[in-house]
Amino acid sequence: MSTPKAEVSSMLGGLPDSSSLEDIQYHLYVLEKVKRGLQRAETEGAVSHEDAKVRLGKWLSG
């Protein structure tokens, strides 16, 4: 498991040098949201892509 500092450092390394502070804040926001979503899926469970297609199939076809 990487540390938050390592995650931010990696994220910053992938951004162009011309990135603004707003760009960096946005990427930090997205990084945190993805991390929370993955943790929530791990603790609460998630629906697979195939199961979602089956569940939504009755509304999407027809």
C-alpha positions as CSV (number, residue, x, y, z in Angstrom):
1,M,0.0,0.0,0.0
2,S,1.4,3.4,-1.0
3,T,1.3,6.4,1.2
4,P,-0.8,9.5,0.4
5,K,2.5,11.4,-0.2
6,A,3.6,8.8,-2.8
7,E,0.2,8.8,-4.5
8,V,0.3,12.6,-4.8
9,S,3.9,12.5,-6.0
10,S,2.9,10.0,-8.7
11,M,-0.1,12.0,-9.7
12,L,2.0,15.2,-10.0
13,G,4.6,13.4,-12.1
14,G,1.9,12.6,-14.6
15,L,0.6,16.1,-15.0
16,P,2.1,18.5,-17.5
17,D,4.4,21.3,-16.2
18,S,1.8,23.9,-17.3
19,S,-0.8,22.5,-14.9
20,S,-2.5,25.2,-12.8
21,L,-3.2,24.9,-9.1
22,E,-6.9,24.4,-10.1
23,D,-5.8,21.4,-12.3
24,I,-3.9,19.9,-9.4
25,Q,-6.8,20.4,-7.0
26,Y,-9.1,18.7,-9.4
27,H,-6.8,15.7,-9.9
28,L,-6.5,15.4,-6.1
29,Y,-10.3,15.5,-5.8
30,V,-10.7,12.8,-8.4
31,L,-7.9,10.7,-6.8
32,E,-9.7,10.8,-3.4
33,K,-13.1,10.0,-4.9
34,V,-11.8,7.0,-6.8
35,K,-10.0,5.8,-3.6
36,R,-13.2,6.2,-1.5
37,G,-15.2,4.4,-4.2
38,L,-12.8,1.4,-4.3
39,Q,-12.8,1.2,-0.5
40,R,-16.6,1.3,-0.5
41,A,-16.8,-1.4,-3.2
42,E,-14.5,-3.5,-1.1
43,T,-16.4,-3.2,2.2
44,E,-20.0,-3.0,0.8
45,G,-19.6,-5.0,-2.3
46,A,-20.2,-4.1,-5.9
47,V,-22.2,-5.2,-8.9
48,S,-20.2,-6.7,-11.8
49,H,-20.6,-5.3,-15.3
50,E,-22.4,-8.4,-16.4
51,D,-24.9,-8.3,-13.5
52,A,-25.5,-4.6,-14.2
53,K,-26.3,-5.3,-17.9
54,V,-28.7,-8.1,-16.8
55,R,-30.4,-5.8,-14.2
56,L,-30.7,-2.9,-16.6
57,G,-31.5,-5.0,-19.7
58,K,-35.2,-4.7,-19.3
59,W,-35.0,-0.9,-19.5
60,L,-32.3,-0.7,-22.1
61,S,-33.9,-3.1,-24.6
62,G,-37.2,-2.8,-26.2
